[in-house]
Amino acid sequence: MSLETTVPATPSQQPPKAPPLKALVSRLAGNPLGGVIAALVIIFGASCALSPHFLTTFNMVIIARALAFIGLVTIGQSILMILGELDLSVGAIGGLAGVVGGILMVQLGLNPWLSLGLCLLMGGACGLLNGALITQLRLHSLVLTIGMAGVYGGANLVATKGVAITGVPRDITFLGRGLVMGVPVPFLVLLVCLAIVAFVMLRTPVGRYIYAIGSNPDAARMLGIRVNAIRMGAFALAGFLSALAGILMVARLGTAQPSIGDTWVLGPIAAAVIGGVATTGGIGSPIGAVLGAVIIGIIEDIIVLFGISPYWQSVVSGGIVVLAISFDALARRYLNRDAV
C-alpha cells in the first residue's frame, strides 16, 4: 500500500495592493486624458447644478462658438509646448491676419475667399519667420516671440491706426456666424483641424519625431531627425492656425478689429497645461489641450452667467495655470516618493 504525501496548497502570491489614494492618482496619471476628462465631467456637472441657464441650447452654442477661436490657437501652442517651445506672438499673428483680411476685402476690393487664403499664408509665414529666427540664430523662443509680438501688434496698429475696418462682405460671415445642424461653423472647423493634427501626432512619424525632440533634442538629432526643420514647421503651423482663428473672428464680428487676438496668449497656455501638456516638453496631446480649453470656457461662461465682472477671467485663467502646474508637480512627487 503506497503512502501519498499531501502537500498543503499555498495561496497564490499576489502583489500587495496600493493604497486607494495612490491607486487613484496612478490611474489618472497613467491615462494621458484621464485627469482632464474627470475634471471636465466634475466642472460640467457642477455648472449644471449651479445655473439653470447653463445646459440650454443657446448657451451651448455660445460656448462652442467661443471655444473655436481659442481652441485653434491652443492646438498650435500645444504642439510647440510638446516640442519644448513657446510662442507668445500667436495672438498678434491672429490679429494681424484679421486686419490684413479686412484691408484686402474692404479697402482693396479683393475676392473674399482669395483674401482669406492669402491671410492664412501670411499667418504661416509669420510663424515660419519666428521658427527660422529661433533655430538659425539659436534664440530662446520665449524671448524672441515676445519681441515678435510687438512687431506684429505694431504692424496691426500701423495698418489700422487703431480703427476697426467695417463693411466685411457677407459672403464670408457664414464662417463665423453660421450653423450646420445647430452646430456653429467655427466649432466644426476646430473639430476638423483637431482631427487632422491628432492623427499626425499619434499615427505618423512626424508626430513621433515631435515627441522625441521634446523629450531630448540632442538624442533626436543623433538619430537623424531634422530637428530644426520640424521646429520651424511647428511654428509655421501655429501661425497658420492663429491666422485661421483671426479670420473666423472677423467673419463672426463682421468687422476687422485691431484688438482681435489680444486675449489669445495666456488662455492657450493655460488650456494646454490643464490638458496635460508638460511645460518641459515631450508629454501631452492636442486633444487634451483642447479639453483644457473647454474647461476654461465653461468656467468663464459660469462667470458671465452669475454676473461677475469679466475682468476676473484673467485672474481665473492665471489661477488655473498655477493650480494645474502645482497639481502636476505634487502628483509626480507623490508617485515617485518611494523611488527616491
C-alpha positions in Angstrom: 0.0 0.0 0.0 1.6 3.2 -1.1 1.7 6.2 1.1 0.7 9.5 -0.5 2.0 12.7 0.9 -0.3 15.6 0.7 1.3 19.0 0.4 -0.9 21.8 1.6 -1.8 24.2 -1.1 -0.2 27.5 -0.8 -2.2 30.5 -1.6 -1.3 32.2 -4.8 1.0 35.1 -4.2 -0.5 38.4 -5.3 1.2 41.8 -5.3 0.3 44.0 -2.4 -2.5 46.4 -3.2 -1.6 50.0 -3.4 -3.3 52.5 -1.1 -6.6 53.7 -2.6 -5.4 57.3 -2.9 -2.2 56.3 -4.6 -4.0 53.8 -6.9 -6.4 56.6 -8.0 -3.5 59.1 -8.6 -1.6 56.4 -10.5 -4.6 55.6 -12.7 -5.2 59.2 -13.5 -1.5 59.9 -14.2 -1.2 56.7 -16.3 -4.0 57.8 -18.6 -2.9 60.9 -20.5 -6.5 62.2 -20.7 -7.9 60.6 -17.6 -7.4 63.6 -15.3 -8.6 66.3 -17.7 -11.7 64.2 -18.6 -12.5 63.7 -14.9 -12.1 67.4 -14.2 -14.3 68.3 -17.2 -17.1 66.0 -16.0 -17.0 67.4 -12.5 -17.0 71.0 -13.7 -19.7 70.4 -16.2 -21.9 68.7 -13.6 -21.3 71.5 -11.1 -22.1 74.1 -13.7 -25.4 72.4 -14.5 -26.3 72.4 -10.8 -25.3 76.0 -10.2 -27.2 77.6 -13.0 -30.4 76.5 -14.8 -29.4 78.6 -17.8 -26.1 76.6 -18.4 -27.5 73.5 -20.0 -29.5 75.2 -22.7 -29.2 75.1 -26.5 -28.5 78.8 -26.7 -25.7 78.7 -24.1 -24.1 75.6 -25.5 -23.9 77.3 -28.9 -22.3 80.3 -27.3 -19.7 78.1 -25.5 -18.9 76.1 -28.7 -18.5 79.2 -30.8 -16.2 80.9 -28.3 -14.2 77.7 -27.9 -13.5 77.5 -31.6 -11.3 80.6 -31.7 -9.2 79.9 -28.6 -9.2 76.2 -29.4 -7.5 76.7 -32.8 -4.7 78.8 -31.1 -4.4 76.2 -28.4 -3.8 73.4 -30.9 -0.8 75.2 -32.3 0.5 76.2 -28.9 0.2 72.7 -27.6 2.4 71.3 -30.4 5.1 73.9 -29.6 4.9 73.1 -25.9 5.3 69.4 -26.7 8.5 70.4 -28.6 9.6 72.4 -25.6 9.0 75.7 -27.2 6.5 78.6 -26.7 5.1 81.3 -28.9 3.8 84.4 -27.3 3.1 86.1 -30.6 0.2 83.8 -31.7 -2.4 86.4 -30.6 -0.7 89.2 -32.5 -0.4 87.0 -35.6 -4.2 86.2 -35.4 -5.0 89.9 -35.0 -2.7 90.9 -37.9 -4.2 88.3 -40.2 -7.7 89.5 -39.4 -6.8 93.1 -40.1 -5.0 92.3 -43.4 -8.0 90.3 -44.5 -10.2 93.3 -43.8 -7.9 95.6 -45.8 -7.8 93.2 -48.8 -11.5 92.6 -48.9 -12.9 96.1 -48.0 -10.3 98.6 -49.0 -8.7 96.9 -52.0 -11.8 95.0 -53.1 -10.1 91.7 -53.5 -12.1 88.5 -53.7 -13.1 87.5 -50.1 -12.0 83.9 -50.5 -8.7 84.8 -52.1 -8.1 87.3 -49.3 -8.7 84.6 -46.7 -6.3 82.3 -48.5 -3.6 85.0 -48.6 -4.1 85.7 -44.9 -3.7 82.1 -44.0 -0.4 82.0 -45.9 0.7 85.2 -44.2 0.0 83.7 -40.8 2.0 80.6 -41.7 4.8 82.8 -43.0 4.9 84.8 -39.7 5.2 81.6 -37.7 7.8 80.3 -40.1 9.8 83.5 -39.6 9.6 83.0 -35.8 10.9 79.5 -36.2 13.7 80.5 -38.6 15.0 83.2 -36.3 14.8 80.8 -33.3 16.6 77.9 -35.0 19.1 79.7 -37.1 20.1 82.3 -34.5 19.7 79.9 -31.6 17.5 82.2 -29.7 15.1 81.3 -26.9 11.6 81.0 -28.2 10.1 82.9 -25.2 12.3 85.9 -25.6 12.1 86.0 -29.4 8.3 85.7 -29.6 7.8 88.4 -27.1 9.7 90.8 -29.4 7.8 89.5 -32.5 4.5 90.0 -30.7 5.4 93.7 -30.5 6.3 93.7 -34.2 3.1 92.1 -35.4 1.0 94.1 -33.0 2.7 97.3 -34.1 2.1 96.5 -37.7 -1.6 95.9 -36.9 -1.9 99.4 -35.4 0.1 101.0 -38.2 -2.2 99.4 -40.8 -5.5 100.4 -39.0 -4.4 103.4 -36.9 -6.4 101.7 -34.2 -9.7 102.0 -36.1 -11.8 99.0 -36.9 -12.4 98.1 -40.6 -16.1 97.8 -41.3 -18.0 96.5 -44.3 -16.7 92.9 -44.4 -18.5 91.1 -47.3 -21.5 88.9 -46.2 -20.1 86.1 -48.3 -17.7 85.1 -45.5 -19.8 85.9 -42.4 -21.3 82.4 -42.6 -17.9 81.1 -41.5 -18.2 82.9 -38.2 -22.0 83.1 -37.6 -23.4 80.1 -39.5 -24.9 76.9 -38.0 -24.8 73.5 -39.5 -27.5 71.2 -37.9 -27.4 73.5 -34.9 -23.6 73.4 -34.6 -21.6 76.6 -35.1 -19.4 76.5 -38.2 -16.2 77.7 -36.3 -16.6 74.8 -34.0 -16.8 72.4 -36.9 -13.6 73.9 -38.3 -12.0 73.4 -34.9 -13.0 69.7 -34.9 -11.6 69.2 -38.4 -8.3 70.8 -37.6 -8.1 68.9 -34.3 -8.7 65.6 -36.0 -6.0 66.2 -38.6 -3.4 67.3 -36.1 -4.2 64.5 -33.7 -3.8 62.0 -36.5 -0.5 63.4 -37.4 0.7 63.5 -33.8 -0.4 59.9 -33.0 -0.2 58.0 -36.2 2.6 59.4 -38.3 6.4 59.5 -38.0 6.3 63.3 -37.8 4.3 63.1 -34.6 6.8 60.6 -33.1 9.6 62.9 -34.1 7.9 65.9 -32.3 7.7 63.9 -29.1 11.3 62.7 -29.4 12.5 66.2 -29.9 10.6 67.5 -26.9 12.0 64.7 -24.8 15.6 65.0 -25.8 16.5 67.2 -28.8 20.2 66.1 -28.8 19.3 62.4 -28.9 16.8 63.1 -31.7 19.4 64.9 -33.7 21.8 61.9 -33.3 19.1 59.6 -34.6 19.0 61.7 -37.8 15.8 63.6 -37.1 15.8 67.0 -38.8 15.2 68.9 -35.5 15.3 72.5 -36.9 13.1 71.7 -39.9 10.4 70.2 -37.6 10.6 73.1 -35.2 10.2 75.6 -38.0 7.2 73.6 -39.3 5.6 73.6 -35.9 5.9 77.4 -35.6 4.5 77.8 -39.1 1.5 75.6 -38.2 0.9 77.6 -35.0 0.9 80.8 -37.1 -1.4 79.3 -39.7 -3.9 78.2 -37.0 -3.7 81.6 -35.3 -4.4 83.3 -38.6 -7.4 81.0 -39.2 -8.8 81.9 -35.8 -8.3 85.6 -36.6 -10.2 85.3 -39.9 -13.0 83.4 -38.3 -13.3 86.1 -35.7 -13.5 88.8 -38.4 -16.3 86.7 -40.0 -18.0 86.4 -36.7 -17.9 90.2 -35.9 -18.4 91.4 -39.4 -15.5 93.9 -38.8 -11.7 93.7 -38.6 -11.0 94.8 -35.0 -7.4 95.8 -34.1 -8.0 94.2 -30.7 -8.5 90.7 -32.1 -6.1 88.2 -30.5 -5.3 90.3 -27.5 -6.5 87.6 -25.2 -5.1 84.7 -27.1 -1.8 84.5 -25.1 -2.4 83.2 -21.6 -5.6 81.2 -22.4 -4.0 78.7 -24.8 -1.0 78.1 -22.4 -3.4 77.6 -19.5 -5.6 75.2 -21.6 -2.5 73.1 -22.7 -1.2 72.8 -19.1 -4.7 71.8 -17.8 -4.9 69.3 -20.6 -1.7 67.5 -19.5 0.9 69.1 -21.8 4.2 69.4 -19.9 5.9 72.7 -19.8 9.2 70.9 -20.2 8.2 69.2 -23.5 7.7 65.6 -24.7 4.4 65.0 -22.9 0.8 65.8 -23.8 -1.5 65.9 -26.8 -3.5 68.5 -28.7 -6.7 66.6 -27.7 -6.0 67.1 -24.0 -5.1 70.8 -24.7 -8.5 71.4 -26.3 -10.3 69.7 -23.5 -8.4 72.0 -21.2 -9.8 74.9 -23.3 -13.3 73.5 -22.8 -12.8 73.6 -19.0 -11.7 77.2 -19.1 -14.6 78.1 -21.5 -17.1 76.6 -19.1 -15.6 78.4 -16.1 -15.7 81.7 -18.0 -19.3 81.1 -19.0 -20.3 80.5 -15.4 -18.6 83.8 -14.5 -20.8 85.5 -17.1 -24.0 83.7 -16.0 -23.5 84.8 -12.4 -23.0 88.4 -13.5 -19.4 88.5 -12.2 -17.1 91.1 -13.9 -15.4 89.7 -17.0 -12.2 91.2 -15.8 -12.0 88.3 -13.4 -11.5 85.9 -16.3 -7.8 86.7 -16.5 -7.5 86.1 -12.8 -9.2 82.8 -13.1 -7.1 81.7 -16.1 -3.8 82.6 -14.3 -5.0 80.8 -11.1 -5.9 77.7 -13.1 -2.4 77.6 -14.6 -0.8 77.8 -11.2 -3.1 75.1 -9.8 -2.6 72.8 -12.8 1.2 73.1 -12.6 1.1 72.6 -8.8 -1.1 69.6 -9.0 1.1 68.0 -11.7 4.2 68.6 -9.6 2.6 67.2 -6.4 1.2 64.2 -8.2 4.5 63.3 -9.8 6.3 63.8 -6.4 3.8 61.6 -4.7 4.1 58.8 -7.2 7.9 58.9 -7.2 8.3 59.3 -3.4 9.1 55.6 -2.8 11.6 55.6 -5.7 13.8 58.3 -4.3 
